Amino acid sequence: MTESQVKKIGVLTSGGDAPGMNAAIRAVVRTANYYQLDCFGIREGYSGLMEGNFTKMGPRSVNNIINQGGTILKSARSLEFKTKEGRQKAFEQCQKIGIEGLVCIGGDGTFTGAKIFYEEFGIKVIGIPGTIDNDIFGTDHTIGYDTALNTAMEAIDKIRDTATSHNRVFFVEVMGRDAGFIALNSGVATGSLDILIPEKKYSIENLFRNFRKAKKSGKSSNIVVVAEGEKLGSIYELAQQTKAEFPDFDIRVSVLGHTQRGGAPSCADRVLASRLGYGAVIGLMEGKTNVMAGIRANQLVYTPIGEAIKKHNEMNGDLIKIAEILAT
């Protein structure tokens, strides 16, 4: 490799945490060390960048974190960084210790901040997609998605045990305010009766039709997986409407919530995070900026941040059809 375009870099995590962020931090720090770059951990995202909350990191400072959920650098959403004055403060802090490039781990909001910061002040930025929602364009999967999916699947499997024991109907809400990837995939994996996602137009009548079909075929218990951003109404409203239509149903609601964000990252997330952390540092060394590192068709690729923010991973149409067929 030719001489690196940067000598000092910083790494931060911002927005919602995702399992595998620590593995990405570890990969950034150790790759930087391998290529003899100075690497600074920035605590609490863009807030820490503005406050100069930097810690010099070496290979031993990231011992035993690859298996930990959350982020050792902490995460925070910063309103001040959205102002020009806030970003000016962040730039001055970078100048103080000579940071020339930033690795920003997070989602849409993180990348938007990184893009504006680069455009205003010229500090090189590379994004690493860390979000359980899997909704960022330019990578087949985002860090944390596989773990969250497995967490949801295991929880729904356990709910099914009690649903079957008592002939109950369960509405289970999983995370996904704007994207239904977790709902669709966990719903298929657990054999749910129906899956409600933001990307799919749906009516309450569709849901009732599926319940009637299930009743006719002799199903005694049913699971409906609902993405939190589903457009029909809250999960409690859906349960009430279903109870009004089918008074004999014993209906329960279960909201999985933030359990999906936590826990030790899966093997897939640890490997993905390691590849992207390495890719981000290599990208900065090669002079790349304003891009996101991703894996597509098992290859490391770089996507302009503007594109990663604007476009979204699309739902697999076949999988939606498969969910419908297999639920019968």
TORKOL-4160 file (C-alpha; in steps of 0.2 Angstrom, whole numbers, padded with zeros to 4 digits, m for minus):
328
<pt num="1" X="0000" Y="0000" Z="0000"/>
<pt num="2" X="0006" Y="0017" Z="m0004"/>
<pt num="3" X="0009" Y="0030" Z="0010"/>
<pt num="4" X="m0007" Y="0034" Z="0020"/>
<pt num="5" X="m0017" Y="0050" Z="0016"/>
<pt num="6" X="m0020" Y="0052" Z="0035"/>
<pt num="7" X="m0010" Y="0050" Z="0050"/>
<pt num="8" X="m0022" Y="0053" Z="0064"/>
<pt num="9" X="m0040" Y="0047" Z="0064"/>
<pt num="10" X="m0055" Y="0047" Z="0076"/>
<pt num="11" X="m0069" Y="0034" Z="0078"/>
<pt num="12" X="m0086" Y="0038" Z="0086"/>
<pt num="13" X="m0103" Y="0029" Z="0088"/>
<pt num="14" X="m0119" Y="0039" Z="0086"/>
<pt num="15" X="m0138" Y="0037" Z="0086"/>
<pt num="16" X="m0146" Y="0021" Z="0092"/>
<pt num="17" X="m0134" Y="0007" Z="0098"/>
<pt num="18" X="m0133" Y="m0009" Z="0089"/>
<pt num="19" X="m0124" Y="m0026" Z="0093"/>
<pt num="20" X="m0108" Y="m0027" Z="0084"/>
<pt num="21" X="m0103" Y="m0008" Z="0086"/>
<pt num="22" X="m0089" Y="m0014" Z="0098"/>
<pt num="23" X="m0082" Y="m0026" Z="0086"/>
<pt num="24" X="m0082" Y="m0012" Z="0073"/>
<pt num="25" X="m0073" Y="0000" Z="0085"/>
<pt num="26" X="m0060" Y="m0014" Z="0089"/>
<pt num="27" X="m0057" Y="m0017" Z="0070"/>
<pt num="28" X="m0054" Y="0002" Z="0067"/>
<pt num="29" X="m0042" Y="0003" Z="0082"/>
<pt num="30" X="m0032" Y="m0012" Z="0078"/>
<pt num="31" X="m0031" Y="m0009" Z="0059"/>
<pt num="32" X="m0025" Y="0009" Z="0063"/>
<pt num="33" X="m0012" Y="0002" Z="0074"/>
<pt num="34" X="m0006" Y="m0011" Z="0061"/>
<pt num="35" X="m0004" Y="0003" Z="0049"/>
<pt num="36" X="0004" Y="0015" Z="0062"/>
<pt num="37" X="m0009" Y="0028" Z="0062"/>
<pt num="38" X="m0014" Y="0037" Z="0078"/>
<pt num="39" X="m0032" Y="0032" Z="0083"/>
<pt num="40" X="m0043" Y="0042" Z="0095"/>
<pt num="41" X="m0059" Y="0036" Z="0102"/>
<pt num="42" X="m0072" Y="0049" Z="0104"/>
<pt num="43" X="m0085" Y="0047" Z="0118"/>
<pt num="44" X="m0103" Y="0050" Z="0116"/>
<pt num="45" X="m0104" Y="0053" Z="0097"/>
<pt num="46" X="m0105" Y="0071" Z="0090"/>
<pt num="47" X="m0107" Y="0078" Z="0108"/>
<pt num="48" X="m0090" Y="0071" Z="0112"/>
<pt num="49" X="m0083" Y="0078" Z="0096"/>
<pt num="50" X="m0088" Y="0095" Z="0101"/>
<pt num="51" X="m0082" Y="0094" Z="0118"/>
<pt num="52" X="m0065" Y="0086" Z="0114"/>
<pt num="53" X="m0069" Y="0070" Z="0124"/>
<pt num="54" X="m0055" Y="0060" Z="0115"/>
<pt num="55" X="m0045" Y="0045" Z="0121"/>
<pt num="56" X="m0030" Y="0039" Z="0112"/>
<pt num="57" X="m0033" Y="0020" Z="0109"/>
<pt num="58" X="m0021" Y="0006" Z="0106"/>
<pt num="59" X="m0024" Y="m0013" Z="0103"/>
<pt num="60" X="m0025" Y="m0017" Z="0121"/>
<pt num="61" X="m0039" Y="m0004" Z="0124"/>
<pt num="62" X="m0051" Y="m0014" Z="0114"/>
<pt num="63" X="m0047" Y="m0031" Z="0123"/>
<pt num="64" X="m0062" Y="m0042" Z="0126"/>
<pt num="65" X="m0075" Y="m0031" Z="0118"/>
<pt num="66" X="m0079" Y="m0041" Z="0102"/>
<pt num="67" X="m0092" Y="m0051" Z="0111"/>
<pt num="68" X="m0100" Y="m0036" Z="0120"/>
<pt num="69" X="m0117" Y="m0028" Z="0115"/>
<pt num="70" X="m0119" Y="m0009" Z="0116"/>
<pt num="71" X="m0104" Y="0003" Z="0113"/>
<pt num="72" X="m0089" Y="0006" Z="0124"/>
<pt num="73" X="m0088" Y="0024" Z="0117"/>
<pt num="74" X="m0106" Y="0027" Z="0122"/>
<pt num="75" X="m0118" Y="0035" Z="0110"/>
<pt num="76" X="m0129" Y="0051" Z="0110"/>
<pt num="77" X="m0140" Y="0061" Z="0099"/>
<pt num="78" X="m0134" Y="0079" Z="0098"/>
<pt num="79" X="m0145" Y="0094" Z="0093"/>
<pt num="80" X="m0130" Y="0106" Z="0095"/>
<pt num="81" X="m0120" Y="0097" Z="0081"/>
<pt num="82" X="m0135" Y="0101" Z="0069"/>
<pt num="83" X="m0130" Y="0120" Z="0071"/>
<pt num="84" X="m0115" Y="0128" Z="0061"/>
<pt num="85" X="m0108" Y="0134" Z="0078"/>
<pt num="86" X="m0108" Y="0116" Z="0085"/>
<pt num="87" X="m0099" Y="0109" Z="0070"/>
<pt num="88" X="m0086" Y="0124" Z="0071"/>
<pt num="89" X="m0083" Y="0118" Z="0089"/>
<pt num="90" X="m0080" Y="0100" Z="0083"/>
<pt num="91" X="m0068" Y="0106" Z="0069"/>
<pt num="92" X="m0058" Y="0116" Z="0082"/>
<pt num="93" X="m0057" Y="0101" Z="0093"/>
<pt num="94" X="m0051" Y="0090" Z="0078"/>
<pt num="95" X="m0038" Y="0103" Z="0074"/>
<pt num="96" X="m0031" Y="0104" Z="0092"/>
<pt num="97" X="m0024" Y="0086" Z="0091"/>
<pt num="98" X="m0023" Y="0085" Z="0072"/>
<pt num="99" X="m0037" Y="0073" Z="0068"/>
<pt num="100" X="m0038" Y="0071" Z="0049"/>
<pt num="101" X="m0051" Y="0058" Z="0046"/>
<pt num="102" X="m0066" Y="0051" Z="0056"/>
<pt num="103" X="m0075" Y="0034" Z="0056"/>
<pt num="104" X="m0093" Y="0037" Z="0060"/>
<pt num="105" X="m0103" Y="0022" Z="0066"/>
<pt num="106" X="m0122" Y="0023" Z="0065"/>
<pt num="107" X="m0137" Y="0026" Z="0054"/>
<pt num="108" X="m0145" Y="0040" Z="0043"/>
<pt num="109" X="m0143" Y="0054" Z="0056"/>
<pt num="110" X="m0125" Y="0049" Z="0060"/>
<pt num="111" X="m0121" Y="0050" Z="0041"/>
<pt num="112" X="m0130" Y="0066" Z="0038"/>
<pt num="113" X="m0120" Y="0074" Z="0051"/>
<pt num="114" X="m0104" Y="0067" Z="0044"/>
<pt num="115" X="m0108" Y="0073" Z="0027"/>
<pt num="116" X="m0111" Y="0091" Z="0032"/>
<pt num="117" X="m0096" Y="0091" Z="0043"/>
<pt num="118" X="m0085" Y="0086" Z="0028"/>
<pt num="119" X="m0093" Y="0098" Z="0016"/>
<pt num="120" X="m0090" Y="0112" Z="0028"/>
<pt num="121" X="m0073" Y="0109" Z="0035"/>
<pt num="122" X="m0065" Y="0096" Z="0024"/>
<pt num="123" X="m0061" Y="0083" Z="0038"/>
<pt num="124" X="m0062" Y="0066" Z="0029"/>
<pt num="125" X="m0076" Y="0055" Z="0034"/>
<pt num="126" X="m0081" Y="0037" Z="0031"/>
<pt num="127" X="m0097" Y="0029" Z="0038"/>
<pt num="128" X="m0100" Y="0012" Z="0045"/>
<pt num="129" X="m0118" Y="0006" Z="0045"/>
<pt num="130" X="m0123" Y="0001" Z="0062"/>
<pt num="131" X="m0142" Y="0000" Z="0064"/>
<pt num="132" X="m0153" Y="m0015" Z="0068"/>
<pt num="133" X="m0166" Y="m0009" Z="0055"/>
<pt num="134" X="m0155" Y="m0014" Z="0040"/>
<pt num="135" X="m0163" Y="0000" Z="0030"/>
<pt num="136" X="m0147" Y="0009" Z="0024"/>
<pt num="137" X="m0143" Y="0008" Z="0005"/>
<pt num="138" X="m0125" Y="0002" Z="0000"/>
<pt num="139" X="m0123" Y="m0014" Z="0010"/>
<pt num="140" X="m0132" Y="m0030" Z="0010"/>
<pt num="141" X="m0133" Y="m0030" Z="0029"/>
<pt num="142" X="m0130" Y="m0017" Z="0043"/>
<pt num="143" X="m0121" Y="m0021" Z="0059"/>
<pt num="144" X="m0133" Y="m0027" Z="0073"/>
<pt num="145" X="m0147" Y="m0033" Z="0061"/>
<pt num="146" X="m0143" Y="m0051" Z="0062"/>
<pt num="147" X="m0142" Y="m0051" Z="0081"/>
<pt num="148" X="m0158" Y="m0041" Z="0082"/>
<pt num="149" X="m0167" Y="m0053" Z="0070"/>
<pt num="150" X="m0161" Y="m0068" Z="0081"/>
<pt num="151" X="m0166" Y="m0060" Z="0097"/>
<pt num="152" X="m0184" Y="m0057" Z="0089"/>
<pt num="153" X="m0185" Y="m0075" Z="0083"/>
<pt num="154" X="m0180" Y="m0083" Z="0099"/>
<pt num="155" X="m0193" Y="m0072" Z="0109"/>
<pt num="156" X="m0207" Y="m0076" Z="0096"/>
<pt num="157" X="m0202" Y="m0095" Z="0097"/>
<pt num="158" X="m0205" Y="m0094" Z="0116"/>
<pt num="159" X="m0221" Y="m0084" Z="0114"/>
<pt num="160" X="m0227" Y="m0098" Z="0102"/>
<pt num="161" X="m0225" Y="m0111" Z="0116"/>
<pt num="162" X="m0237" Y="m0102" Z="0127"/>
<pt num="163" X="m0249" Y="m0097" Z="0113"/>
<pt num="164" X="m0250" Y="m0116" Z="0108"/>
<pt num="165" X="m0252" Y="m0121" Z="0126"/>
<pt num="166" X="m0267" Y="m0110" Z="0129"/>
<pt num="167" X="m0275" Y="m0108" Z="0111"/>
<pt num="168" X="m0271" Y="m0090" Z="0111"/>
<pt num="169" X="m0268" Y="m0076" Z="0098"/>
<pt num="170" X="m0253" Y="m0066" Z="0100"/>
<pt num="171" X="m0249" Y="m0049" Z="0092"/>
<pt num="172" X="m0230" Y="m0047" Z="0094"/>
<pt num="173" X="m0222" Y="m0030" Z="0090"/>
<pt num="174" X="m0204" Y="m0029" Z="0084"/>
<pt num="175" X="m0193" Y="m0014" Z="0080"/>
<pt num="176" X="m0194" Y="m0006" Z="0064"/>
<pt num="177" X="m0201" Y="0012" Z="0063"/>
<pt num="178" X="m0198" Y="0014" Z="0045"/>
<pt num="179" X="m0192" Y="m0003" Z="0039"/>
<pt num="180" X="m0200" Y="m0020" Z="0041"/>
<pt num="181" X="m0185" Y="m0031" Z="0038"/>
<pt num="182" X="m0185" Y="m0038" Z="0056"/>
<pt num="183" X="m0203" Y="m0041" Z="0056"/>
<pt num="184" X="m0203" Y="m0049" Z="0039"/>
<pt num="185" X="m0189" Y="m0061" Z="0042"/>
<pt num="186" X="m0193" Y="m0065" Z="0060"/>
<pt num="187" X="m0211" Y="m0068" Z="0054"/>
<pt num="188" X="m0206" Y="m0080" Z="0041"/>
<pt num="189" X="m0193" Y="m0089" Z="0052"/>
<pt num="190" X="m0206" Y="m0092" Z="0066"/>
<pt num="191" X="m0221" Y="m0097" Z="0055"/>
<pt num="192" X="m0232" Y="m0082" Z="0059"/>
<pt num="193" X="m0250" Y="m0081" Z="0053"/>
<pt num="194" X="m0247" Y="m0063" Z="0047"/>
<pt num="195" X="m0234" Y="m0050" Z="0046"/>
<pt num="196" X="m0238" Y="m0031" Z="0046"/>
<pt num="197" X="m0224" Y="m0020" Z="0039"/>
<pt num="198" X="m0223" Y="m0002" Z="0034"/>
<pt num="199" X="m0219" Y="m0006" Z="0016"/>
<pt num="200" X="m0234" Y="m0016" Z="0012"/>
<pt num="201" X="m0252" Y="m0008" Z="0010"/>
<pt num="202" X="m0264" Y="m0018" Z="0021"/>
<pt num="203" X="m0281" Y="m0017" Z="0028"/>
<pt num="204" X="m0289" Y="m0024" Z="0044"/>
<pt num="205" X="m0300" Y="m0035" Z="0032"/>
<pt num="206" X="m0284" Y="m0043" Z="0025"/>
<pt num="207" X="m0280" Y="m0048" Z="0043"/>
<pt num="208" X="m0297" Y="m0054" Z="0047"/>
<pt num="209" X="m0297" Y="m0065" Z="0031"/>
<pt num="210" X="m0281" Y="m0073" Z="0037"/>
<pt num="211" X="m0289" Y="m0077" Z="0054"/>
<pt num="212" X="m0304" Y="m0084" Z="0046"/>
<pt num="213" X="m0294" Y="m0095" Z="0034"/>
<pt num="214" X="m0283" Y="m0101" Z="0049"/>
<pt num="215" X="m0299" Y="m0105" Z="0059"/>
<pt num="216" X="m0306" Y="m0115" Z="0045"/>
<pt num="217" X="m0290" Y="m0125" Z="0043"/>
<pt num="218" X="m0290" Y="m0129" Z="0061"/>
<pt num="219" X="m0276" Y="m0118" Z="0068"/>
<pt num="220" X="m0279" Y="m0116" Z="0087"/>
<pt num="221" X="m0266" Y="m0103" Z="0090"/>
<pt num="222" X="m0259" Y="m0089" Z="0080"/>
<pt num="223" X="m0245" Y="m0076" Z="0080"/>
<pt num="224" X="m0245" Y="m0060" Z="0071"/>
<pt num="225" X="m0229" Y="m0051" Z="0069"/>
<pt num="226" X="m0231" Y="m0032" Z="0068"/>
<pt num="227" X="m0217" Y="m0019" Z="0064"/>
<pt num="228" X="m0218" Y="m0004" Z="0076"/>
<pt num="229" X="m0220" Y="0008" Z="0060"/>
<pt num="230" X="m0234" Y="m0002" Z="0053"/>
<pt num="231" X="m0248" Y="0010" Z="0046"/>
<pt num="232" X="m0264" Y="0002" Z="0052"/>
<pt num="233" X="m0263" Y="0008" Z="0070"/>
<pt num="234" X="m0255" Y="0003" Z="0086"/>
<pt num="235" X="m0253" Y="m0015" Z="0091"/>
<pt num="236" X="m0266" Y="m0012" Z="0105"/>
<pt num="237" X="m0279" Y="m0005" Z="0093"/>
<pt num="238" X="m0276" Y="m0020" Z="0081"/>
<pt num="239" X="m0279" Y="m0032" Z="0096"/>
<pt num="240" X="m0295" Y="m0023" Z="0101"/>
<pt num="241" X="m0302" Y="m0023" Z="0083"/>
<pt num="242" X="m0298" Y="m0041" Z="0081"/>
<pt num="243" X="m0306" Y="m0045" Z="0098"/>
<pt num="244" X="m0322" Y="m0035" Z="0092"/>
<pt num="245" X="m0322" Y="m0046" Z="0076"/>
<pt num="246" X="m0318" Y="m0062" Z="0085"/>
<pt num="247" X="m0325" Y="m0062" Z="0103"/>
<pt num="248" X="m0320" Y="m0080" Z="0106"/>
<pt num="249" X="m0302" Y="m0076" Z="0103"/>
<pt num="250" X="m0290" Y="m0076" Z="0118"/>
<pt num="251" X="m0279" Y="m0061" Z="0113"/>
<pt num="252" X="m0262" Y="m0056" Z="0120"/>
<pt num="253" X="m0250" Y="m0042" Z="0115"/>
<pt num="254" X="m0231" Y="m0043" Z="0117"/>
<pt num="255" X="m0220" Y="m0028" Z="0113"/>
<pt num="256" X="m0202" Y="m0034" Z="0112"/>
<pt num="257" X="m0195" Y="m0017" Z="0113"/>
<pt num="258" X="m0176" Y="m0013" Z="0117"/>
<pt num="259" X="m0172" Y="m0031" Z="0121"/>
<pt num="260" X="m0168" Y="m0032" Z="0102"/>
<pt num="261" X="m0155" Y="m0019" Z="0103"/>
<pt num="262" X="m0145" Y="m0028" Z="0116"/>
<pt num="263" X="m0135" Y="m0044" Z="0119"/>
<pt num="264" X="m0119" Y="m0051" Z="0112"/>
<pt num="265" X="m0118" Y="m0049" Z="0094"/>
<pt num="266" X="m0120" Y="m0065" Z="0083"/>
<pt num="267" X="m0105" Y="m0072" Z="0073"/>
<pt num="268" X="m0112" Y="m0064" Z="0057"/>
<pt num="269" X="m0112" Y="m0047" Z="0065"/>
<pt num="270" X="m0095" Y="m0049" Z="0073"/>
<pt num="271" X="m0087" Y="m0053" Z="0056"/>
<pt num="272" X="m0097" Y="m0040" Z="0047"/>
<pt num="273" X="m0091" Y="m0027" Z="0059"/>
<pt num="274" X="m0073" Y="m0032" Z="0058"/>
<pt num="275" X="m0073" Y="m0031" Z="0039"/>
<pt num="276" X="m0081" Y="m0014" Z="0039"/>
<pt num="277" X="m0070" Y="m0007" Z="0053"/>
<pt num="278" X="m0055" Y="m0013" Z="0042"/>
<pt num="279" X="m0063" Y="m0006" Z="0026"/>
<pt num="280" X="m0066" Y="0011" Z="0034"/>
<pt num="281" X="m0048" Y="0013" Z="0039"/>
<pt num="282" X="m0041" Y="0007" Z="0023"/>
<pt num="283" X="m0053" Y="0019" Z="0014"/>
<pt num="284" X="m0047" Y="0034" Z="0024"/>
<pt num="285" X="m0029" Y="0029" Z="0021"/>
<pt num="286" X="m0032" Y="0029" Z="0002"/>
<pt num="287" X="m0040" Y="0046" Z="0003"/>
<pt num="288" X="m0058" Y="0041" Z="0001"/>
<pt num="289" X="m0070" Y="0053" Z="0010"/>
<pt num="290" X="m0089" Y="0056" Z="0011"/>
<pt num="291" X="m0092" Y="0038" Z="0008"/>
<pt num="292" X="m0099" Y="0023" Z="0018"/>
<pt num="293" X="m0091" Y="0006" Z="0019"/>
<pt num="294" X="m0102" Y="m0009" Z="0015"/>
<pt num="295" X="m0102" Y="m0027" Z="0010"/>
<pt num="296" X="m0112" Y="m0031" Z="m0006"/>
<pt num="297" X="m0111" Y="m0049" Z="m0014"/>
<pt num="298" X="m0098" Y="m0052" Z="m0001"/>
<pt num="299" X="m0086" Y="m0039" Z="m0007"/>
<pt num="300" X="m0081" Y="m0023" Z="0002"/>
<pt num="301" X="m0088" Y="m0008" Z="m0007"/>
<pt num="302" X="m0089" Y="0011" Z="m0004"/>
<pt num="303" X="m0105" Y="0021" Z="m0007"/>
<pt num="304" X="m0107" Y="0040" Z="m0007"/>
<pt num="305" X="m0115" Y="0045" Z="0009"/>
<pt num="306" X="m0128" Y="0055" Z="0000"/>
<pt num="307" X="m0133" Y="0040" Z="m0009"/>
<pt num="308" X="m0133" Y="0029" Z="0007"/>
<pt num="309" X="m0145" Y="0041" Z="0015"/>
<pt num="310" X="m0156" Y="0045" Z="0001"/>
<pt num="311" X="m0160" Y="0027" Z="m0005"/>
<pt num="312" X="m0165" Y="0012" Z="0005"/>
<pt num="313" X="m0163" Y="m0006" Z="0004"/>
<pt num="314" X="m0178" Y="m0013" Z="m0004"/>
<pt num="315" X="m0190" Y="m0027" Z="0004"/>
<pt num="316" X="m0188" Y="m0044" Z="m0005"/>
<pt num="317" X="m0205" Y="m0046" Z="m0015"/>
<pt num="318" X="m0202" Y="m0065" Z="m0015"/>
<pt num="319" X="m0200" Y="m0066" Z="0003"/>
<pt num="320" X="m0217" Y="m0056" Z="0006"/>
<pt num="321" X="m0225" Y="m0069" Z="m0006"/>
<pt num="322" X="m0217" Y="m0084" Z="0003"/>
<pt num="323" X="m0223" Y="m0077" Z="0020"/>
<pt num="324" X="m0241" Y="m0077" Z="0013"/>
<pt num="325" X="m0239" Y="m0095" Z="0006"/>
<pt num="326" X="m0231" Y="m0103" Z="0021"/>
<pt num="327" X="m0244" Y="m0096" Z="0033"/>
<pt num="328" X="m0258" Y="m0106" Z="0025"/>
